[in-house]
């Protein structure tokens, strides 16, 4: 079934057949939207869609489908250059999402090489600041195949950049939340001269991790001071150590904390982006840590870049993922690098509405 046919079919089946009796009617396009359980946040990662080629009709079709399964937020990746190169595109997505009763969240992408997001490109800021790049123990530049180079958090310029860039973005657009996607230095040690001057023991892994957490606390607090109504979210790799989880979960000014991983467990045999980067088993540590620190929990379902044979595994395990009921659950809408994207999305549409009813 082709993508547009699939969207039309889902819209018809969910509203006409009454799969979800707990629906209310939206004024936009007269669609039926599932009532949202208080405290549950279902979020669609809508990455790079219509950021440089804008087809309004397709944007409306996409957002209408998301709303029909109870999605409350739409998250879009924001590169540094998007603030001047895709301004109208972003405004249109935000306006249209609002028509369907959804908020729009920002996912700062590749900023200073310190976060993920989309696409896999180097940061403009990083390219302009070669003097503050993260280094290996031997003094070589640490290169990341997704981000290129990474800027040291110990440079005043890096902190200033995150604060000013975040403020500029939030003043330009009606984003309700900011998501820090896979911060890159919780499992990487910085041996730059800047780090050597700041840290007491350059070889102490925990000291590096605490410094990285402190960096995010400072950025979050700044955002909260300037934009009190904006919520802050962070997720890390599900396979990180318990030591990292304990440190990162204490980041200040953070409302939601969690992880991303494949929607199955450590005992399953599926293609993983990293060994042990799965939600069931490893991911549950993040829910526990978030609640311990009086934060809300977050899981991102990594249904992108999946081997076609793993669709059946996702179909089998996704109900268990839903049952864990993190307060914030994110899925990828038609993500990258799938042989059968319709099959992938069909599995999600079958189970995600159950999340809103889970307690």
C-alpha positions in Angstrom: 0.0 0.0 0.0 1.4 3.4 -1.0 2.0 6.1 1.6 -0.9 8.4 0.7 -3.3 5.4 0.3 -2.1 4.2 3.7 -2.8 7.6 5.3 -6.3 7.8 3.7 -7.0 4.2 4.8 -6.0 4.9 8.4 -8.1 8.1 8.5 -11.1 6.2 7.3 -10.7 3.1 9.5 -10.1 5.0 12.7 -13.0 7.4 12.3 -15.6 5.3 10.5 -15.1 2.0 12.1 -14.9 3.6 15.6 -11.8 1.7 16.7 -11.4 4.3 19.5 -14.7 5.2 21.0 -13.0 7.8 23.2 -12.8 10.4 20.4 -13.6 14.1 20.1 -14.0 16.0 16.9 -11.5 18.6 15.7 -12.6 21.7 13.9 -9.8 21.2 11.4 -10.9 19.1 8.4 -13.6 17.6 10.6 -11.4 14.8 11.8 -11.9 12.7 14.9 -9.0 12.8 17.4 -8.5 10.4 20.4 -9.0 12.0 23.7 -5.6 12.3 25.4 -5.0 10.8 28.8 -4.0 13.4 31.3 -0.2 13.3 31.8 0.5 11.3 28.7 2.4 12.9 25.8 2.5 11.2 22.5 5.0 12.9 20.1 5.8 12.4 16.4 9.3 13.0 15.2 8.7 14.7 11.9 12.3 15.1 10.7 13.3 17.2 7.7 9.9 16.8 6.0 9.0 19.9 4.0 11.9 21.9 5.3 13.3 22.7 1.8 10.5 21.5 -0.4 7.1 22.7 0.8 3.9 21.0 -0.3 1.2 22.3 2.0 -1.3 19.6 1.1 1.1 16.9 2.1 2.0 18.6 5.4 -1.8 18.7 6.2 -2.2 15.0 5.3 0.7 14.0 7.5 -0.4 16.1 10.5 -4.0 14.9 10.1 -2.8 11.3 10.4 -0.7 12.0 13.5 -3.6 13.8 15.2 -6.0 10.9 14.3 -4.0 8.5 16.5 -3.8 10.9 19.5 -0.5 12.6 18.8 -0.2 15.7 21.0 3.1 17.1 19.8 5.0 17.3 16.5 8.8 17.6 16.8 10.9 19.1 14.0 14.7 19.1 13.7 16.2 22.6 13.8 19.6 23.2 12.3 21.4 26.4 13.0 20.9 27.4 9.3 17.1 26.7 9.5 16.6 29.9 11.4 17.3 31.8 8.2 16.9 29.2 5.5 13.6 27.6 6.4 11.8 30.2 8.5 8.5 30.1 6.6 8.5 26.3 6.4 8.8 26.1 10.2 6.1 28.7 10.7 3.7 26.7 8.4 4.3 23.4 10.2 3.7 25.1 13.6 0.5 26.8 12.4 -0.9 23.7 10.7 -0.1 21.5 13.7 -2.0 23.9 15.9 -5.1 23.6 13.6 -5.1 19.9 14.4 -4.8 20.4 18.2 -1.0 19.7 18.4 1.9 21.6 19.8 5.3 21.8 18.0 8.6 21.0 19.8 12.1 21.9 18.7 14.9 19.4 18.4 18.1 21.4 18.1 20.2 19.4 15.6 23.9 19.0 15.4 24.5 22.2 17.3 28.2 22.4 18.1 28.3 18.7 17.4 27.0 18.1 20.9 23.5 16.7 20.0 22.0 14.5 17.4 18.8 15.3 15.6 18.7 15.5 11.8 20.3 15.4 9.2 23.8 14.0 9.7 25.8 17.2 8.9 28.5 19.2 10.7 27.6 22.3 12.7 28.2 25.7 11.3 29.4 26.8 14.8 31.9 24.0 15.0 33.3 24.7 11.6 33.9 28.3 12.6 35.7 27.4 15.9 38.5 24.9 15.2 40.3 26.2 18.3 37.8 24.6 20.7 37.3 21.1 19.1 37.2 18.1 21.4 40.4 16.0 21.2 41.6 12.5 21.8 44.3 11.6 24.5 47.0 11.8 21.8 46.0 15.4 20.8 44.2 14.4 17.6 40.8 15.9 16.8 38.0 13.6 17.7 35.8 13.1 14.6 32.2 11.8 14.7 30.9 10.4 11.4 27.4 11.9 12.1 28.4 15.3 13.4 31.9 15.9 12.2 33.8 17.7 14.9 32.5 18.4 18.4 33.1 21.6 20.4 34.3 21.5 23.9 31.8 22.3 26.6 34.6 24.0 28.6 34.8 26.8 26.0 32.8 29.9 27.1 31.9 30.3 23.4 30.0 27.0 23.4 27.9 27.8 26.4 27.2 31.3 25.0 26.2 29.8 21.6 23.7 27.4 23.1 22.1 30.1 25.2 21.9 32.7 22.4 20.8 30.2 19.8 18.1 28.7 22.0 16.8 32.2 22.8 16.8 33.2 19.2 14.9 30.1 18.1 12.3 30.4 20.9 11.7 34.1 20.1 11.3 33.4 16.4 9.0 30.4 16.6 6.1 29.2 18.8 7.9 26.1 20.1 6.4 24.8 23.3 9.4 22.5 24.2 13.0 21.9 23.5 14.3 18.3 23.2 18.0 17.6 23.6 18.5 14.5 21.4 21.3 12.1 22.4 23.9 14.5 23.9 27.2 13.3 22.7 29.8 13.5 25.5 28.4 11.3 28.2 30.4 8.4 26.9 33.3 10.4 25.4 36.2 12.1 27.2 37.5 15.4 26.1 41.3 15.8 26.2 41.5 19.3 24.7 43.6 22.0 26.5 40.4 23.6 27.6 39.3 20.4 29.4 42.8 19.9 30.9 42.6 23.3 32.5 39.1 22.9 33.8 39.1 19.3 35.2 41.1 18.2 38.2 41.8 14.7 36.8 41.6 14.5 33.0 41.4 10.7 33.1 38.5 10.6 35.6 35.5 9.5 33.5 33.0 10.5 36.2 34.4 14.1 36.3 33.9 14.4 32.5 30.3 13.2 32.8 29.5 15.5 35.7 30.9 18.5 33.8 28.7 17.6 30.8 25.6 17.4 33.0 26.5 20.7 34.6 26.7 22.2 31.1 23.1 21.2 30.3 21.9 22.4 33.7 23.3 25.9 32.9 21.6 25.9 29.5 18.3 24.6 30.8 18.2 27.1 33.6 18.8 29.9 31.1 16.0 28.8 29.0 13.6 28.5 32.0 14.5 32.0 33.1 13.8 33.5 29.6 10.9 31.2 28.7 9.2 29.9 31.9 6.4 28.1 29.9 8.8 26.1 27.7 9.4 22.5 28.9 12.8 20.9 28.5 13.4 17.2 27.6 16.5 15.0 27.2 17.1 11.5 26.1 20.3 9.5 25.9 21.3 6.1 24.6 19.5 3.3 26.3 22.7 1.3 26.8 24.6 4.0 28.8 26.0 3.0 32.2 24.1 3.3 35.4 26.7 5.9 36.5 25.8 8.1 33.5 22.1 7.7 34.2 22.5 8.7 37.9 24.4 11.8 36.9 22.3 12.9 33.9 19.0 12.3 35.7 20.0 15.1 38.2 20.4 17.7 35.5 18.7 20.9 36.6 16.0 22.7 34.7 15.0 19.5 33.0 11.4 18.4 33.0 11.6 15.1 31.1 14.5 12.6 31.1 14.8 9.3 29.3 16.4 7.3 26.5 16.0 6.0 22.9 16.3 2.5 21.7 14.8 -0.3 19.6 11.3 -1.3 20.7 12.3 -4.7 22.0 14.4 -6.2 24.7 17.9 -7.3 25.6 16.9 -10.9 25.1 15.7 -10.4 21.5 17.7 -10.8 18.4 17.3 -7.8 16.1 19.5 -5.3 14.4 20.6 -2.7 17.0 22.2 0.6 16.2 24.4 0.0 19.2 24.7 -3.2 21.3 22.1 -3.1 24.1 20.4 0.1 22.9 16.9 -1.3 23.5 14.0 0.0 25.5 12.8 -3.2 27.3 15.3 -4.0 30.1 17.9 -1.3 29.7 15.4 1.5 29.0 13.5 0.9 32.2 16.5 2.2 34.3 15.8 5.6 32.8 12.1 5.7 33.9 13.1 4.7 37.4 15.9 7.4 37.5 13.6 10.1 36.2 11.0 9.4 38.8 13.6 9.3 41.6 14.6 12.8 40.6 10.9 13.9 40.4 11.1 14.3 36.6 8.8 12.8 34.1 10.1 9.9 32.0 10.7 9.8 28.2 11.2 7.0 25.7 11.9 7.4 22.0 11.0 4.3 19.8 13.7 3.9 17.3 11.6 2.6 14.4 14.0 4.2 11.9 16.8 2.6 9.9 15.4 -0.8 10.7 16.0 -4.1 8.9 12.8 -5.3 7.2 13.0 -8.6 9.1 12.7 -6.7 12.4 9.2 -5.4 11.7 7.8 -8.6 13.0 9.9 -8.2 16.2 8.6 -4.7 16.7 5.0 -6.0 16.1 5.6 -8.5 18.9 7.3 -6.3 21.5 5.6 -2.9 20.9 2.7 -3.7 23.2 5.2 -4.4 26.0 6.8 -1.0 25.3 3.5 0.7 25.5 2.7 -1.0 28.8 5.7 0.6 30.5 3.9 3.9 30.1 6.6 6.6 30.1 5.0 10.0 30.5 6.5 11.1 27.1 6.6 8.6 24.2 8.1 9.5 20.8 7.8 7.7 17.5 9.3 8.5 14.1 6.8 9.4 11.4 7.8 7.8 8.1 11.5 7.7 9.1 14.6 7.3 7.0 16.1 4.2 5.5 13.2 1.7 5.5 12.5 -0.9 2.8 8.8 -1.0 3.7 7.8 2.2 5.4 4.1 1.5 5.2 4.5 -1.7 7.0 6.5 0.0 9.7 3.9 2.7 10.2 1.0 0.3 10.1 2.5 -1.5 13.1 2.8 1.8 15.0 -0.7 2.8 14.2 -2.0 -0.5 15.6 -0.5 -0.1 19.0 0.2 3.6 19.7 -3.4 4.5 20.6 -3.2 2.0 23.4 -0.5 4.2 25.0 -3.1 6.9 25.7 -5.3 4.4 27.6 -2.5 2.8 29.6 -2.0 3.7 33.2 
